[in-house]
């Protein structure tokens, strides 16, 4: 039986099987209540406004608006909602970016059910939980030298800011009143300067080093 004081949980992941597994797990805990599911960051943001969950389980690598951007926007708009980053990857930049964006905890997807349940309860109380791999990534990152000057042009900064907001190339082109091919060139230049190969990685670098201001 779910109590009236149950912790309201929203699951965000683009893999149907994982969402279903997490949903079943949450439904077996008497003090947890599943209030919704989303398969991308944009839907997660809308559901947070509609459902006001207490805790969000957020995947980081998703199509459309990925997890780091969603975490940042949810944290800014709904600061009372606690967010647990839940990812298959423990890349330094992703861990740092997720926590910098506003996640209170970082777990890997192969974490035990007991650890996940504990992390949800601790997050609800405002306390952090880090997977050992995430903690090690933070220690490693703390010993890295200051980031280099990426020397982005003004237009590249504009494009990066819209990438962080989750806009597609077509949407960026429309927003900046430039051609899609021009946007693609700017995105390619950003990838080269950041030393990354995907939008998610570029966004992670931008958030981690606070290269974009709202």
N, C-alpha and C positions, 0 to 999 in steps of 0.2 A: 504494500500500500504506500502511495506517495503522500507525504505530509504537506500541509499548507505552507510550511516553511522550507520546502524543497529548493535546492539550488537549480536555477533555470539555466539549461545548457543549450547552446546552438552549435551544430557541427557544420564545418565548412571544408569540403574536400571534393575534388572532381572525380574521384573513383567511387562508383556506386557500391561496390562490395565493401570497401573500407567504411563508408558512411553507414551501411547497413550493420556491419559488425559493431561499430561504436554505438549505434542506436540501441542494439540489443543489450550491449553492456550497460548503458545508462539506465535502461528500463529495468535492469535487475537490481539497481541500487535504490533503496527506499528513500534516500535523502536527495536523489537527483531526479530532475524532470527534463526530458527532452522537449524543447519548445519549437524546434525547427531545424531544417537542413538546407544547405546551399552548396552549389557546385562551383562557385566563383566569387571573387571579391565584391563585385558590384551587387550581386544578390544578397551577400552577407551584410553589406552596408544597409540595404533596404530593410532586411529582416531585423537588424538591430534597432532601427527606428520604429518598426512595427511591433516587435515582440519584447524589446527591452530585456534580453537575457542577462543573467548574472555573469556567466562565463562563456567564452567562445573558444572552441577548439579549432584552430586555424591552420590549414595546410599552407605551405609557402609557395609551391610550384603548381600554378594552375593557369589555364588559358584565360585570356582577357585580363581583367585586373587581378594580379597575383597577390600573394599573401602579405608581403611586406607593405605594399601600398594600402591594402585593406586594413592592416593593423594600424597604420599611421592615421588613416581617416577615421576609423572607429574610435581610436584613442582620443583624437582631437574633438570629435563630435559627441561622444558618449563616454566621458572619462570614468564613469562609475562601473563600466563594463570591463571585466578582467579578461585578458586574452592569453591563451596558451598556444604557442607555436608548436605544431606537431608535424614533423617532417621526416622523410627518409634520409635527408642529407644533413650533415653536420659540418658544412663548410664554414670556415671562420667568418667570411663576409656575411653569410646568411644569418648565422647566430647573432653576430653583432648588430646587423641591420634590424633583425626582428626585435631584439631587446631595445635598441635605440628608438625604434618606431613606436614602442609602447607595450610590447608583450611582457607579461610578468614572469612567464616561465617558458622553457624550451625543452621539449621531449622528443625522442625519436620514436618512430612508429612501431618499433619492436619492443617498446617499453612494456613492462608487465602491467596487467590489469590493476593490480594493487597500487602500483606507482601512479598510474593515470588517475585512479579514483582519489588517491591522496593529493595529487597535484590540483585537481579540480576543487577539492575542499579547502586546500591551502590558498589557492588563488582567490577563492570567495572571501577568505579572511585577510586578503592583501599580502600574502606571503608567497615568495618565489620558490620554484622548484626547477632545478637544472639537471638534465641528464648528465652523467659523468663525461660523456663525449663533448657536450656543449660547454661544460665547465673548463675542460682542457682546451677547447678552442678559444675561449676567452683569455685563458692564461697565455696562450701562444700569441694572441692578438695584442695583448698588453705589452709584450716585449718587442713588438715590431716598431721600427722607426716611424716618424711622422709620414703621412701620405705625401706623395709627390704633387707638384702643381700640375693638374691635368690640362691647363691652358685651353679651356673650352672657349670657343667664340661666343659672342652674344646670342647668335641664332641657335647654336648648339645648346646653350643654356636654356633657351626657350623651349626647344624640342625636348630636352631632358626633363624639364619641369612637367610637361604634358605627359611624357612617358610615365613618370612617377604617379601621375593621376590616373593611369590606366588607359589612356586614349590610344586608339589604333593609329596607324600611319595615315589613313584616310581622314580620320577625325582631327589629327594634328594639322594636316594640310588645310583642312577647312578652317580650323581655328586661327592659323597663322596666315591664311590667304596665300599659300604657296603651293607648288605642285607636289604630288605624291612622290615623284622621282627625286625631288629636292629633299623631301623629308627622309627618304631612304638613304640618301647620301649623307645627311647629317647624322642619322642613326648609325650608319657604318663608321663615320668618323669618331663618334662617341665610343663605339665598341673598341676601335683601334686604340684610342687614347686611354681607355680604362683597362685594356688587355683582357676583354671578356668576349663571349660569343653569343650571348642571349640577352633579351630584354630584362629578364628576371635578375640576371647578374648585374646588369648596368644599374637597375633600380636599387639593388642591394648596395652597390658602391656609393650611389648618390645619397641614400639614406644614412649609410654608415658614416660618411664623411660630411654630412650636412651640406651637400652641394646645392640643394634646392631649398629655398625658403618660401613658405606660403604667403 
